[in-house]
């Protein structure tokens, strides 16, 4: 190990190596705003696209909807009927706008990961799924407190219908699972899926080039690697939709749990 460190230092390198660039993307314009990275720009782009599309779709609504109006209404109707009302009940209608927006935003930012020329999803960086999870977390906590009151909400969430002598054990478990684990699982399941998909596509794409550069005889293997990239891209497209759906379904289920009268 010492010989490796000495050899690295002799070559003019620093130890430990600077790995910041592998975890923090550089600014779009070097030397300006360090926070204005490609990922940040993609988040802004997704927000702008959604606002512009829905304003455009409902600019001149018709009784017989146009294609753009039909698509917007279909997305909202799906989130309202199949997620909000199905999971929460009649009260779910008032959460439909948020769930629709959340679904569309996650879906669009996920799709960035398989669009040629972009090929990175903001959700492959843990900060963005974490913030989405925090927003949903604050929502269902606030909804529960408003519906039950602070004390009753804590009782509903933390005190299960069990004998009194086991409550000292169950209450910490309920606190951890209901108030701590939920936002963590929301963020991690989205981040892990997008990060893993991005890395797998990157491995097969760059692996094909690496083998081709190493030996021209490996061209058939390189071609196979690129074909796998294409096949996995289609699989990733399904995962992109599924992950957006799962995130919204979990959010709706947590809201339903916050409104429930029984534990």
N, C-alpha and C positions, 0 to 999 in steps of 0.2 A: 504494500500500500504506500509506504514512504517513497519507494522508487517511482511509482506512478505519479505521486504528487510532485516529486522533484522534477520528473520529466515534463509534466504539464507546466510547471513554473518556468523551466528552462526554455520552453517554447514561447514564452512571453504571455502565457495565460494567467488568469487570476484564479485563486482558489479560496473559497468555493466558487465554481463557475456562476456567472450571472444568468439566471434562468427567468428573470422577470418577463422578458419578451415572449416566453412561451406561455405565460399566464395572463399577461396584460397586453392587449392589442395596442399598437402605436396609433397616434393621432392621425386623422385623415390628412391634415396639413401639418407637416412636421414643424415643430417649434412654436405652435400656436396653442390651442386648447387641448390639453392632454385627455380630457374626458370626451372629446368629440371623436370617437372611434367609429369603425364600420358598424359595430353592433349597436351603438347608440343611434347612429343615423338610420339603421334599419327599424328600430323601434319607432322613431319619429315618422318614418315613411309608412309604417303599418298604420299608425294612428291617422295620418293624413289621408291615406287611401280609404280607410273605413268611413271617415267623416265625409269625404267627397262622394263616395259611392252612395251612401244612404241619403245624402242631400239630393244627389242626382236622381236616385230611384224614386223619391217622393216629391220631386219638384212640381210635377203636375199629375197628381194621382187620378186614376181612372176607375170607374166602376168595373169595367173589364180591364184588368191590369195589363200593362205592357210587359215585355219579357223582363226588363230590369226591375220593375215593380213586383212582378210575380216572384222573382228570385229573392228579393229582399223580404217580401212577406212570407215566403216559404221558410227562410232561415229563422225568422222571428216566430212563426207558427210552430216550427219544430221545437225550438227552445222553450216556448210557452207551454205547449200541450204535452210534449214527450219528456220534458225534463222538469220544468217548474211545477206544473199541475200534477204530473204523475208522481213526483217525489214529495212535494210539499202539501198538495191539496189545493183547495180553492184560493187560499191565501198566496199561493205561489205565483199568481198572475202579476202581483205587484213587484215580484223579483225577476220577471221575464226580461225586462230591458237590460238589467245588469248581466244576467246569465247569457243573453244573446250577444252582448258586447264582449263579454269574457270569452265565449266560444269563438267568435269571429277573430278576435285579436290573437288568441293562442294559435288558432288554425293558420292564420296568415303568417305569423312569425315562425311557426314550425315549417311552413312550406318554403320559406326562404332557404332552408337547409338543403333542398333538392333542386333549386332553380339554378341552372348553369350561369356562371358569372357571379353569383352571390354565394351559394353553397355554404352558408353558415346560418344557424338559427340563433337569435338572441337567447333563446331558452336553453342553449347549450352552455351558457354562463350562469352559474348558480344565483347571481344577484337578481336576475329578472324573474325567474320562477319564485324566488323567495319573496320578492315584493308583491307579486300576484297572490301568493299564499297569505301574506300579511293583510292585504286588502280584504280577502275573503274571510280571514280570521276575525278581523275587526267587525266585519258585517254581521257574522252570525253571533258573535258575543253581544254586540249592540242590540240586535234583534231580540235575543233572548232576554236581556236585561229589561228592555222596553216592554216586552210582552208579560214577563213574570214579576218584574221588580228584582233588584239586586240580590236580596237575601234568598228569595224563593228560587231564582235561577241557579244560584250556587247549590241549593238543596237538591234541585232536580238533576243537576249535572254530577254532583259529587256524592250524594247519599243514596245508594241503591236500596231496594226493598230486601233487607237482610236482617238477621238477628243482630241486636245491638253489640254483642260481644265481638263480632267480626268486623264491625265498622271501622275501628282504628287501623285495620289492615286494608280494607277495601277503599276507604276514602282517598288515601294517597295514590292508590292504583288508578282510581277513577279520575283524580285530578291530573295525573300524568297522561293518561290515555285520551281524555276529553279536551284538555286545555293546553297540553304541551305537544303531544304527538301529532295531532291533526294538522296544524300548519306545516310541521316538518315533513310529514308524509306527502302532503300536497306538493310542496316544493321539490322534494327529492325524486318523486316518481316522474315528474315532467323533466327535470334536469337530467336524470340518469338516462332516460330514453333518448332524448335529443343528443346528449353528449356521446353516448355509445353509438348511435346511428351515424353521427358525423365522423367519429373515429374509424368505424368499420369501412365506410365509403372511402375515407382518406387512405386507409391501409391498402385496399384493393386497387385504387387508382394509382397511387404513387408506387405501389409494389410492382405493377405492370411496367412502369417506366424504369424502375430500378433494375429489374431483371433484363429488360431489353438493352439498357446501357451496359450491363455487365457482360452480356454475351448475346450476340445476334441469334445464336442457335436456340435461345430461350424465347423466341418470338411466339411460338404456339402457346407457351405458358403465360406470356404477357397478354396475349389475346384472350385467353381464358379468364385471366384476372380482370380484364376490362369488361368482358361479358358478365362476370359476376357483379361488377359494379352496376351495370345496367339493371340486372335482375334485382339486386338489393335496393336500387333506387325505387323501383315499383313497390317493393315491400315496405320501404321507408315511407312512401306516400300513404299507405294504409295505416301505418303506425302514427303518422302525423295527425290524421283524422281521429284515430282512436284515442290518442293522448289528450287532445283537446276535449273530446267527449268525456273522458274519465275525469279530468280536472273539474269540469262543470258539474258532472253528476255528483262527485264528492262534495263540492261546494253546496249543491242543493240538498244533499242528505244531511250535511251539518246544520244548515238552516232549519231543516225539518226537525232535527233533534233539538235545536234551541227553542223551537216553538212547542214541542211536545209537552203535554201535561204530566205524563208519567215518565219515569226514568227508563 
